[in-house]
Amino acid sequence: MGVQDGRIYIEWINAPFLFKLKGSGSEFGVGLKHAIERGWLSKRESGTYVKLMPSSEDLLARK
């Protein structure tokens, strides 16, 4: 499973982005940086996982 204690392991995000959606590594990096700057995600220094920030939880409820 890709989620543990609120942590989302980065490979559970980047693998589908790169291989299913055919995005590039640079696009993934820019998108991740944007989400962090907006306060939607925080990233562990090691880069192993990200976490949804509390302010982004309401974004998941939108449809």
N, C-alpha and C positions, 0 to 999 in steps of 0.2 A: 504494500500500500504506500502511496506517496505522501500521505498526511499523517503527522504524529505530533500531538501536543500543540496543534495550531501551526506546525511547521510544514511547509510544502517543499518537498525536495526539488531542487532546480531541474533535475532531469525529467521530472513529471510535467514540467512546463516546456522546456526547450526541445525535447525530442518530438512531441507532436507539432510544435511550431516549425521545426526544421524539416521534418520528414513528411508529415501529413499535409501541412499548409504550405510547404515548399518555401518558407521564409529563409532569409539568409542569417548568418551569424551576426553580422553588423546590425541588421534590423532588430534581431532579438535583443542585442545589447542596448540599442537606443530605446526600445520599448520598455525594457526593464529599468533603465535609468530614468525615463520619464515617469513611470509608476512610482518609483522611490521619491523623486522630486515632488510629485503631487501628494505624497503622503499616503498612497494606497498600499504600498508594500514597504517592508523593511528587509534588508538583506544581511545575513550573517557575514562577518568579515571574511570567513573562509570561502564564501560563495556556495556553500553546500545547500542552503535552503533559504527561502523567503517566508515571511509571515504577513498575513493581511493585517493592516492597521485598523484599529477600531473605527476610524472615520470612514473606512471603505466598506464596512460590513453592510451598510444600507445600500450600497451599489449592487450587492448580490441579490437583494430583495426586489430590485426594479426589473420589470419585464417589458 
